[in-house]
Amino acid sequence: MLERVFIEDFDGETLGGTTFNHLKNVLRMRIGDIFAGYDGHYVWELRISNIQRSRISVAVISKEPIAEVPASGITIGAAVIKGGRWDWMLEKLTEIGVGKIVPILAERSVVKLNDAEEIDSKMSKWNRTLNSSSAQCSGIPPLLLAPTSLSDFFRITSNLSNKLIMAKNDVAVNISEAMKGDTGKSAAILVGPEGDWSEEELGSAISAGFIPVTTGVRILRSETAVVSAAAIASVLLNSEKN
């Protein structure tokens, strides 16, 4: 199997920047080696033809568009949680193929992002995780929006067909029940922080048209809940298309 690499700074003939460093110094590739490059839109089969001081020349063997999956119509709004668990969530949502991820600044979030420089640093790191994960699963990386408020998320998702919020209250229904009938081709899924949504946040979401849903009787961690919900919604969207 070919090595899979997310490629940046690619002009069709040469690669530079972080991709150059990864190929030359991490993977230690040589002239003649072949690898699969992913740029978020196409998968390229590339052969290294020359290694220069700061760029690698490649010959294009093949180029194919990356196919979209049913989950590409899903927008995730996730309250920011602690590092390793958040990174795991980003990886799995990329593998499922969701189209958009929006970090939510919730009232009970343990992680606080107040500094613009810190947010920029986090966004760069998170995008690297998405790009790397998309290369490994031959997919399209989700669009990552800047951390925002719950009210902004309502505005962003106002035109989507299905609006779901993961909740632990007694009125929550199964996702299949919430999406029964004409599901359309899109869904918004909200998942709260470790301490769940406040009553005000849940109430505002319901007022905005979000249906409280659950994945079952077990209480799941935030990252497990949203990945499970995205997988279920993806299957339902796919069945509607068929």
C-alpha positions in Angstrom: 0.0 0.0 0.0 1.3 3.5 -0.9 2.2 5.9 1.9 -0.7 8.4 2.3 0.3 12.1 2.7 -1.7 15.3 3.0 0.0 17.7 0.5 0.2 21.4 0.8 2.2 24.0 -1.2 1.8 21.9 -4.4 2.0 23.6 -7.8 1.4 20.5 -9.9 5.1 19.8 -10.3 6.8 20.5 -6.9 6.1 20.3 -3.2 7.4 22.5 -0.5 6.8 23.6 3.1 5.7 21.1 5.6 5.0 18.5 2.9 8.7 18.7 1.8 9.9 18.2 5.4 7.5 15.3 6.0 8.5 13.5 2.8 12.2 14.1 3.1 12.9 14.0 6.9 10.1 12.0 8.4 9.3 9.4 5.7 12.8 9.7 4.3 11.6 9.2 0.7 14.0 9.0 -2.2 14.0 9.7 -5.9 11.8 7.1 -7.6 9.5 6.5 -4.5 5.8 6.6 -5.2 3.2 7.9 -2.7 -0.5 8.9 -2.6 -1.0 12.7 -2.0 -4.3 14.2 -0.8 -5.1 17.9 -1.0 -8.7 17.8 0.2 -10.1 17.6 -3.3 -8.1 15.1 -5.2 -6.0 12.0 -4.6 -2.7 12.1 -6.5 -0.4 9.2 -7.2 3.0 10.9 -7.4 6.5 9.7 -8.1 9.5 11.7 -6.7 11.7 12.8 -9.6 14.1 15.1 -7.8 14.9 16.3 -4.3 16.2 19.9 -4.0 17.2 22.1 -1.1 13.6 23.2 -0.2 11.3 21.5 -2.7 10.6 18.0 -4.1 9.9 17.6 -7.8 7.2 15.0 -8.6 5.7 13.3 -11.7 2.0 12.9 -11.7 1.0 9.3 -12.3 -2.8 9.7 -11.7 -5.3 12.2 -10.3 -8.8 11.3 -9.1 -11.4 13.4 -7.4 -12.2 12.4 -3.8 -15.8 11.2 -3.6 -18.2 12.9 -1.2 -20.1 10.7 1.3 -23.6 11.1 2.9 -22.0 12.6 6.1 -20.7 15.6 4.1 -24.1 17.2 4.7 -23.6 17.0 8.5 -22.5 20.1 10.5 -21.2 19.3 14.0 -21.4 21.9 16.8 -19.2 20.6 19.6 -18.4 22.2 22.9 -14.6 22.3 23.3 -13.3 19.6 25.6 -9.8 18.6 26.8 -7.0 18.1 24.3 -6.6 14.4 23.7 -10.3 13.6 23.6 -11.0 16.6 21.3 -8.3 15.5 18.9 -9.7 11.9 18.9 -13.1 13.4 18.1 -11.7 15.4 15.2 -10.1 12.2 13.8 -13.2 10.1 14.0 -15.5 12.8 12.6 -13.1 13.1 9.7 -13.2 9.4 9.1 -17.0 9.4 9.1 -16.9 12.3 6.6 -18.8 15.1 8.2 -18.7 18.4 6.2 -18.2 21.0 8.9 -17.1 21.2 12.5 -17.9 24.3 14.7 -16.2 24.5 18.2 -18.8 25.9 20.6 -18.0 28.1 23.6 -20.5 26.6 26.1 -21.2 27.9 29.6 -19.9 24.7 31.3 -16.9 24.1 29.1 -13.8 23.3 31.1 -11.6 24.6 28.2 -11.7 28.3 27.9 -10.6 30.1 24.8 -10.4 33.8 25.3 -7.2 34.9 23.7 -7.0 35.4 20.0 -3.5 34.1 19.7 -4.4 31.0 21.6 -7.4 30.4 19.3 -5.2 30.8 16.2 -2.7 28.3 17.6 -5.5 25.8 18.4 -7.1 26.2 15.0 -3.8 25.5 13.2 -3.2 22.4 15.3 -6.8 21.2 14.8 -6.6 21.7 11.0 -3.4 19.7 10.9 -5.3 16.9 12.7 -8.1 17.0 10.2 -5.8 17.1 7.2 -3.7 14.1 8.5 -6.8 12.1 9.3 -8.4 12.8 5.8 -5.3 11.5 4.1 -5.4 8.3 6.1 -9.0 7.6 5.2 -8.8 8.9 1.6 -11.4 11.6 2.5 -12.2 15.3 2.4 -11.2 17.2 5.6 -14.2 18.9 7.3 -14.3 22.7 7.1 -13.3 23.9 10.6 -14.9 27.2 11.7 -13.5 29.4 14.4 -14.9 28.8 18.0 -18.2 30.6 18.3 -21.3 31.0 20.5 -24.4 28.8 20.5 -26.5 31.6 19.1 -24.1 32.0 16.1 -24.3 28.2 15.5 -28.1 28.5 15.3 -27.6 31.1 12.6 -25.0 29.1 10.7 -27.3 26.0 10.6 -30.7 27.8 10.1 -31.2 26.2 6.7 -30.3 22.6 7.5 -33.0 19.9 7.2 -32.5 18.2 10.6 -31.4 19.9 13.9 -30.4 17.6 16.7 -29.0 18.3 20.2 -27.5 15.6 22.3 -29.3 15.8 25.7 -29.7 13.7 28.9 -33.2 14.9 29.7 -36.4 12.8 29.7 -37.8 14.3 26.5 -34.8 13.1 24.4 -35.7 10.7 21.6 -33.7 8.3 19.5 -32.0 9.9 16.5 -33.9 7.7 14.1 -37.2 9.0 15.6 -36.1 12.6 15.2 -35.0 12.1 11.6 -37.9 9.9 10.5 -39.8 10.9 7.3 -38.2 13.2 4.7 -34.7 13.7 6.2 -33.4 15.8 3.4 -29.7 15.8 2.8 -28.4 17.7 5.8 -28.2 17.7 9.6 -26.8 19.8 12.4 -25.7 18.0 15.6 -24.9 19.7 18.8 -23.0 18.0 21.7 -22.3 19.7 25.0 -19.2 19.8 27.3 -18.4 17.4 30.1 -20.9 19.1 32.4 -23.6 19.0 29.7 -25.7 22.0 28.5 -27.1 24.5 31.0 -30.9 24.7 31.1 -30.8 28.0 29.3 -28.6 26.6 26.5 -30.9 23.6 26.0 -34.0 25.8 26.1 -32.5 28.2 23.5 -31.6 25.3 21.2 -35.1 23.8 21.4 -36.5 27.3 20.6 -34.2 27.4 17.6 -35.8 24.2 16.3 -33.3 21.6 17.7 -34.7 18.3 18.8 -33.2 16.7 22.0 -31.8 13.3 21.1 -30.0 10.4 22.6 -28.0 7.4 21.4 -29.4 5.1 24.0 -29.6 4.4 27.8 -25.9 4.7 28.5 -24.3 8.0 29.4 -21.5 8.6 26.9 -18.6 11.0 27.0 -19.0 14.0 24.8 -16.6 12.8 22.1 -18.2 9.3 22.0 -21.7 10.7 21.9 -21.1 13.0 18.9 -19.2 10.4 16.9 -22.0 7.9 17.5 -24.6 10.5 16.5 -22.8 11.5 13.4 -22.5 7.8 12.3 -26.2 7.2 12.9 -27.2 10.4 11.1 -24.9 9.5 8.1 -26.6 6.1 7.7 -30.1 7.7 7.8 -29.1 10.4 5.3 -27.7 7.7 3.0 -30.9 5.6 3.3 -33.0 8.6 2.3 -30.9 9.2 -0.8 -31.3 5.6 -1.8 
